[in-house]
Amino acid sequence: MTSSTNHHSGSSPTSPADLKEQIAQGAEVEVDPKEVGRIARAAFVGTALEWYDFFLFGTASALVFNHLFFAGVGGANATLAAFATFGVGFLARPLGAVLFGQIGDKYGRRPALILSIVVIGVATGVIGLLPTYGSIGVWAPVMLTVLRLLQGVAVGGEWGGATTMAIEHAPEEKRGRYAALVQIGSPVGTLLSSGIFALILMLPEESVDSWGWRIPFLIAFPFLGVALWIRMKVEESPVFEALSAVEEDDKKKGSLKDLFRDYLPQLALATAAALLGIGGFFVMSTYVLSYATESLGLDRQMVVNATLLGAICQIFINLFFGRLGEKFGPGRIIGWGGVATALLSWPIWSMIDSGNAIALTFAVCLGISAVTVTYSVSGVLLSELFPAEMRYSGVAIGANIAGAISGLLPFLATWMNSTNEQPSSIPGIVILIIVALITAVGGFVGEKYRLKDNVVRQET
């Protein structure tokens, strides 16, 4: 990729310190227009495959891990244990955000993204090789938890890096559409994981429990080969290259001390703005899958199919609102998306409680679409809350604190239901409303904190 920085200070030499300041104040960083789309598409494919690995665990937690890996617990407590393991991956994500954020800000976005895809691909594939509780007892859930931790660490560095890479290759006026390409990696990952599991569930239940569940995890190995090949072809961010050319002290790049000292409000806003897009999705997919099958007694195949249709809706919502964010601002889209989700929460769960297949499918699609409005533009807002020298770390840490909270929401809702004599949709309603309103505040306030890089297309 060809990248350069234009300076408007006449013919006199420019010192590195002055050049860095010019970049911070808006000096142009040029990108080749032929490369911008290719980079965004490459980021999308890698992200889709990486999220396939991560979402797969959520589907398996709701359907098979409870009795295969936590058979010694039994009943509702086994489901709680499976969701707790699911949540462990989210708790590990902030650690991954710090680790990969430091790599991405100090040594480049590209090496961080390559490393993250290798770690999660290997961890997911090995899950498919694990013996179950019936074979080795307590060591089965222990090893499952360790591999889930590795998944969480790797994903903690993935989304922030892919988003940063796509944003830093895109001109400001087109960042929404290119960031949306990264975002649809999430629903495509859901489609892949849920779709493969839907096929597996067509097998007899005994076959699913004995060997069928392993197939989706083992597929991660060939997927890793594809994703790694794609990531190796991705070139470094032009904004990072321009910054590296003028940064005299590499220790200042990605400084956690500077990030938490100078950008703590932005970190809080990033966490709030990202919360509904991540947490709301897992409430409307992972928790609904568990609640509908175990509390309402609905057919699990039907609920998985509803999630598949919801993921298809996500693709179109991401593309449409990504473009809309370019016109009205990502913070406003997030804010109003949060308000809309809060208002829709009770009607959505009422349809789920009806037990009617059509009503439940519509409710899942509506709920997933509503939370995706905020997710579609969160990459743009989070990236523009932080300067280039600490962007990877800021975006990754903010999003993954939200992710750590989000991963516990299915567990929290299940626990709240377990304390009642009769299962109820009230935990799902309350959690969705609270998370939606937090995100609405993060979006509206975050819009006022946006920074600019002034990335422009090269003239051809």
N, C-alpha and C positions, 0 to 999 in steps of 0.2 A: 504494500500500500504506500502511496505517496502522501506525505503529510508535510505541511510547512506552516510557519507562523508569520503573519504579516505585521509589520511594525510601522507606525506612522510618526516617526520621530526624525525624519530627514535622513541625511546620509551619515550622520555622526555615529560612532560605535555605541552599542548599547551594552551596559554591564549586565552580568547574570542576574543580579538583584533587581535591576530596573526591568529586565525582560520578564522576570517572574511576576513582578507587580503589574506589568502591562497585560499579561495573560489573565491575572486575577481581575483586572479592571475591564477586560473585554477585548483584548487583541484577538484578531481572527486566527483560528486554527482551521486550515483547509483540509477537506477530505475529498477523495476521488468519488464522484457520484456513482460510478460503476460498481464500487466496492460496498457502498452503504447497505443496499438491499441484501447482498450476499452475506454480509456479516450478521445482519439481523436474522436471516433465515437459518444460518448456521447456529446462532445462539438459541433459536427456537427448537431446532432438532435436538441439540444436546440437552436442553432443559426438559423437553418432553420425555426423553429417555430417562433422565435422572429422576423426574417426578413419577414416572412409572414405577421405579423401584420403591420410592418412598410411599406412594399411595397404596401400593400393593399390600403393604403391611397393615394398613388401616382396614382394608377389605377382609384380609385374613383374620385380623383380630376380632372382627364382628362375627365371622362365620365359622372358623375352625380352630383358631389358637386356644380358645377358652377350654375346649375339651381335649385337645391334643397335647398341649404343653402345661396346662394347669388342672389336670384331672384330679390331682390330690386335693384341690380346694372344693370344686363342685358348685353347681347351681349359679346363683347370681354373683357369688363371690369369685367364681372362675372368670366371669365376664369382666368384673371389676379388675381382676389381676391382668387380664389380657389388655384392657384399655390402659392400665397403669404402665405396662410395658410399651404400648403404643405412645403414651405421653413421654416416656423417657427419651425417645428420639427428639422430641421437641425441646426438652430441657437441655439436651446436649447442643442444640443449634446455636445458642449464644456463644458457647465455647468455640464452635466452628467458625462463627462470624468473626471473632477476635483473631483466631489463628489464620484463616484465609484472608481476612481483611488486611492483616499485616503483610502477608505475602503479596497480595494484590496491589497495595499502595506503595510498597517498598521495591518490589522486584518485577511487577507487571501483572496486568489482569490475566494475561494468557496462561502463564505457568500455574496460577492458582486454579483456573478453570479446568486445566488438564488433570491436575492432581485430584480435585474434588470428584471428577467423573470416575476415576480409577477406584477410589476408596469406596464409593457407594455401590459401584457395579460389583466389585468383589464381595463386599459384605452381603449384598442381596442374594447373589448366587450361592454363597455358602449357607444361607438360611435354608435353601432347598435341599441341602445335604444333611441337615441336622437330624439326629435321632430324637424321638418324642419322649414324653414323660413315661410312657409305658415301657420304653427300652432302657433308659438310664436314670429315671427318677428326677430328682430335683436339679441335676446338672443340665437338663434340657432347657428349662426356663432361664437358668443362669446364662447359658451360652446364647440363647435367643436375645436376652437383654443386652449382652455385650455387643452383639452384632447390630442391634437397634441403636446403641450408643454411637457406633461408628457411622451408621447411616445418618444419624442426626448431626454429627460433626461435619460430615461431608456436605450435606444439604445446607448447613449453616453458611457455607461459603459459596454455594452454587448460585442462588437466585440474585444475590447482591452483585456478584461478579458478572453474570450474564446480562443483567439489566444495565449495569454501569458500562459494559462494553458496547451494548447496542446504543445507549444514549450518547456516549462519547463519539460514536461514529456518525451520528445523525445531526443535520442542521436543526436549529432550535424550532423552526416552524413545522418540522415533520417528526418531532420526537414522539409524539403521541402514537402515531401509527407504527413506528418501528418498535417502541416499547410494547405495544399491543401484541406484536408477533412473538415476543418473549413470553408474554402472559398467557397466550393460548397454548404454550407448552404444558401448562397445568391441566386444562381440560383434556388435551390429547393424551397426557399421561394417565388421567383418570379413565379415558375411553379404553386405552390399551390394557390397563390393569383390570378394570371392571369387565371389559369385554372378554378377556381371556378367562377370568374367573367364571363368567356367565357360561362359557363353553364347558369349563370343567364341571360346573354344577349339573350339567346334563348327564353326567356319569352317575351310576348308582352311588348312594351315600357311602357305602362301604369302600368303594374305589376312591372316592374323593378323600376320605379320611386316611386311607392306607398309603396312597401314592399320588393321587391326582393333584392335591394341593401343592405338591412340590414343583410341578411343571412351570407355573408362572414365575417362580423364583429362579429356576435354572435357566429360563430364557434370558435372564439378565446378563449371562455371560456373552452370548452373541450380540446382544444389544450394546454391551460395553465396547465390543470391537468396533461397531458402527459409530458410536458416539465419540470414541477416542480418535478415530480416523477423521471425523468432522472437526473436532476441536484442534487437532494438529494443523489443520489448514487455515485456522483463524489467525489473523495478524493482530499485532498489538494495537491498543487504543491510541489514536493520534494525539489525544489530549494528554495521556500519560507520557507519550514520547516527547511532546513539547515541554511538559513539566520537567521530565528527567534531564532534558538538555540544558536547563537553566537552574536546576536545584543543586545548590552547592553542598548542602548537608542532607544526605539521605536519611539521617535519623529523624529529620523533621517531617518526612513523608509518612503519613499514616500514624502520627504520634497520638497514642491513646490519651496521654496527658493533656495535649491540646484539644483533643476531641471532647473529652469530658469537662474540661475547664471552660472552653469557649463555645461549645455547641450542645450543651446539655438540654436547653429548651427544644432545639431541633430534634434531638434524639427522642425526647418525650413525644413530640408531635409525630415523628416518623412511626413510633410504636403505635400510637393511637390511630393514625391514618391507615396502617396496615392491618389492624386487628380484625376487622370484620371480614375482609377479603380472605383471610386465612381461617380464623376461628369460626366465622359464620358458615364457611364451606364445610368444615368438619362436623358442625352441628347438623347441617342439612344433608350430609351424606353418611358419615360413619355412625353418628348417634341415631339418626333416623333409621338406618339399616338395622341396628340393634334393637331399638325401641319397637319398630314395626313387627319384627319377626318374633321377639321374645315376649313383649308386653301385650301386643295386639294379636299375636298368633298368625300373622300374614305370611304368605309364601315368600321365601327369601329370594327366589328367582325373580319374582315380580318386582320386588324392591330394588334389586340390583339393576334390573332393566330401567326402572325409573331414574336411577342415578346415571345410567348411560345417556338417557335422553336429556337429563339436566346438563351433562357435560357437553353435549352437542349445542345446547342453548348457549353455554358459556362462550363457545368459539365466536358466535355472532355478536354477543353482547360485548366481548372484549374488542372486537374490530370496530364496532359502531361507536362505542363510548370512548375508545382510544382516539378516534378522529374528532369526536365532540370535545374532548379535553383540549385539543389544540386551539379550539375556538373560544371556549369559555374558561379554560384554566383547570388543571387537574384537581386542585383543592376544592373548587366549587362542585365538581362532579362527585367527588368523594363525600362531601358534606351532604348534598341532597340525596345521594344514594343511601347514606346512613339513615337519614330521616325516613325515606321510603321503606326501608327494610323494617324499621321499628314499627311503622304503621301497619305493615303487612304481616307481622309476626303472629298475631292471634288468628286471623283468617287462615293462614297457612297451616297452623297446627290443628285447627278445627277440621280442616279437610283430611289431614292425616288420621285423626282420631275416628273419622267416619268409617274407616276400614274398607272403603270402596276403592277398587283398583284404579279407576279413572281419576277419582278425586285425589288419591295419594300421588299418582304420577304427576298430575297438574301442580299439586302443592310443592313437590320436590323440584320440579322445573322452575316454578315461580320463585321459590326460596333461593335456589342456587343462582338464578338469573339476578335477583335483587342484590345479593352479596357480591356478585361479580361486577356490578356497576362500579363499586369502589375499588375492586381489584384491578380493573382494566387500566386505570391511570395511576395507580399507586407507585409504579416504577418511576414515572416521570417526576411526581411530586417528591418522593424520597431522594432521588438523585439530585434534584435541584435545591435540596435543603442544605447540602454540604459542598465545600470547595473541592476541586479536583484532587488535591494532595491528601485528603482524608475521606474521599467519597466512598471508596469500596468499603472501608471499615464502618463509616457512618450508616450507609444504606444497609449493610449486612447486619450490624448490631441492632439497629432499630427494628428491622423486619423480623429478626429472629428472636428478639425479646417478645414481640407479638406472637411469633410462632410457638415459643415456649409456653405462653399463656394459653394459646389456642389448643395445643395438644392435650391439655388437661380438661378441656371443656366437655368432651364425651364422658370422661371419667366422672367429672363433677355432676353432670346431669344424671348419669346412672346411679351414682351414690345418693343423690337427692331423691330419686325414685325408690331406691331400696329402703329408705327410711319411712316410706308411706305404706299403709296397708294395701292400697290399690295403686297400681301404676297410673301416672298422670302426665299430661303434656305440659303442665305448668312449668316444670324446670326448663324445658326447651324454649318456651315462650319468654320466660324471665331472662334467661341467659342471652337469647338473641336480641331482645330489646336493649339490654344494658350495653352489650358489645356494639350494637349499631349506633347508639347515641354517643359513646366514647369516640368512635370513628368519625362521626359527623363533626364533632368539635375539632378533632385533629385535622380534618380536611379544611374546614372553613378558616381556622387560625393558620394552618400551615401554608395556605395560599399567599399569605402576607410575608413569608420568610423565603420565598424562592430566589435562587441565585442563577446567573447566566454564565455560559461558557463561550458563547459567540462562535460556534462551529459553523462553517460555511462550506458550500460546494465549490470545488475548483471550477474555474471557467475552462471550457473545452473548445 
